[in-house]
Amino acid sequence: MSCGIKDAKWSTPEGVSEKGRKAAEIIRTYVQELDLLGTSGGAVFRDPAEWDDDYGRSSLLIVVHEGLDAGPCLSMDGAYNSGCGYALYEALTDRLREVGLFMEQCTTWYSAIYEI
């Protein structure tokens, strides 16, 4: 795992593509910079091939943001409800866009990463 994060909840699943791994690395780095690694949930990153929900199955990476301190970075709902505005979310989406990726919020509790 990159970024020196030892919490297994932030690890990248084995079956995720290279671009999905890049997305996870960008997200981990950004969240670590903001000191928002706390989570009361399970694994943050999920392999779309093993995903059971309706949305995101054709994505590169699933990002479960429910229960994360980083929710305002990963979810428009989280950004809105945080009272901080959308700046954290937009900064992360800009970083993903720089490498040809975008984040789509699927539900209020998870998002998916795709190629542009």
LINJO-V264986 format. One record per pair of residues at least 4 apart in sequence whose C-alpha atoms are under 6 Angstrom apart, sorted by the first residue. I is the first residue (numbers start at 1). J is the second residue. Records with the same first field share a line. If there is no record, write none. Layout:
I = J, J
This chain:
1 = 11
9 = 43, 44
10 = 44
12 = 45
13 = 47
16 = 20, 47
20 = 60, 61
28 = 32
31 = 36
36 = 69, 70
38 = 68, 69
39 = 67, 68
40 = 67
41 = 67
44 = 63, 64
45 = 62, 63
46 = 62
47 = 61
48 = 57, 61, 62
55 = 106
56 = 112
59 = 112, 113, 114
60 = 113, 114
61 = 112, 113
62 = 111, 112
63 = 110, 111, 112
64 = 110
65 = 71, 109, 110
66 = 109
71 = 75, 78
72 = 78, 79
73 = 88, 89
74 = 89
77 = 81
78 = 82
79 = 85, 86
80 = 85
86 = 90
96 = 101, 102
97 = 101, 102
100 = 115, 116
101 = 114, 115, 116
102 = 113, 114
103 = 112, 113
104 = 111, 112
105 = 111
106 = 110, 111
